[in-house]
Amino acid sequence: KQWYQRRVRERRGMTTMSTGKAIADHLKFWTLGTPVGHFVSMALPSDGSYGVEEGVFFSFPVQVNKYGVVKIVQDLRMDSFACEMIAASYAELKAEAEEALEIASQLK
């Protein structure tokens, strides 16, 4: 419960409108596809790309075809800052998952 309350306080700055816009954009690209040569970010289970363990849901650069098939974009050139941010985001995700599992184990 304390974990949840802390996360809610930390995220208070996120507005409903930005969340709604993100959902609308996600659905648009998922149903209509991305323009040729462009990519967007979507959360999906990892195939091991970008150092993220296979099966972990994570936001990746993707292209979507007109049939809604999503494919992770490979081999993007990234500077050290981008690589560090991906690694930090993944580490935070793993820490949150471990914390959630710890909380769940106490509920038994």
C-alpha positions in Angstrom: 0.0 0.0 0.0 2.8 2.4 0.8 4.5 1.6 -2.5 1.3 2.4 -4.4 0.7 5.7 -2.5 4.3 6.8 -3.1 4.0 6.1 -6.9 0.8 8.0 -7.1 2.4 11.0 -5.4 5.4 10.8 -7.8 3.2 10.7 -10.8 0.7 13.5 -9.9 2.3 15.8 -12.5 1.1 13.6 -15.4 -2.1 15.0 -16.9 -5.0 13.1 -18.1 -4.8 14.9 -21.5 -1.2 13.7 -22.1 -2.2 10.2 -21.2 -5.3 10.4 -23.5 -3.2 11.7 -26.4 -0.6 9.0 -25.9 -3.4 6.3 -26.0 -4.9 7.9 -29.1 -1.6 8.0 -30.9 -0.8 4.4 -30.0 -4.1 3.2 -31.3 -3.8 5.3 -34.5 -0.4 3.7 -35.4 -1.5 0.3 -34.3 -4.5 0.3 -36.6 -3.3 2.4 -39.5 0.4 1.6 -39.4 3.4 3.9 -39.2 4.5 5.9 -42.3 7.2 4.2 -44.3 10.6 4.9 -42.8 9.2 6.1 -39.5 8.9 4.4 -36.1 7.1 5.1 -32.9 7.5 3.7 -29.3 5.3 1.0 -28.1 5.4 -1.3 -25.1 5.5 -5.0 -26.0 7.2 -8.1 -24.8 10.9 -8.0 -25.5 12.6 -10.4 -27.9 15.9 -9.6 -26.3 16.5 -6.4 -28.2 18.4 -3.5 -26.7 19.6 -5.6 -23.7 16.1 -6.1 -22.3 15.5 -9.7 -21.1 13.2 -11.7 -23.4 9.5 -11.5 -22.4 9.8 -8.3 -20.3 7.3 -5.7 -21.4 9.2 -2.6 -22.4 8.9 0.4 -24.7 10.7 -0.1 -28.0 11.0 1.7 -31.3 8.6 -0.1 -33.6 7.2 0.0 -37.1 3.7 -1.2 -37.7 2.4 -2.4 -41.0 -1.1 -1.7 -42.4 -2.2 -5.1 -41.0 -1.2 -4.1 -37.4 1.9 -6.3 -37.3 4.4 -4.7 -34.9 8.1 -5.2 -35.4 10.9 -3.8 -33.2 13.3 -1.6 -35.1 16.8 -3.0 -34.8 20.2 -1.4 -35.0 19.3 2.2 -34.3 22.3 4.4 -33.9 22.2 5.7 -30.4 24.6 7.9 -28.5 25.8 7.0 -25.0 23.1 9.2 -23.4 20.3 7.2 -25.1 21.9 3.9 -24.1 22.3 5.0 -20.5 18.7 6.1 -20.4 17.4 2.8 -21.7 19.6 0.9 -19.2 18.4 3.2 -16.3 14.7 2.7 -17.4 15.1 -1.0 -17.5 16.9 -1.1 -14.1 14.0 0.9 -12.6 11.4 -1.4 -14.2 13.2 -4.4 -12.7 13.4 -2.8 -9.3 9.7 -1.9 -9.4 8.8 -5.5 -10.4 10.9 -6.9 -7.5 9.3 -4.5 -5.1 5.8 -5.4 -6.3 6.6 -9.1 -6.0 7.8 -8.5 -2.4 4.6 -6.7 -1.5 2.5 -9.5 -3.1 4.4 -12.2 -1.2 3.5 -10.4 2.1 -0.2 -10.5 1.2 -0.4 -14.3 1.4 
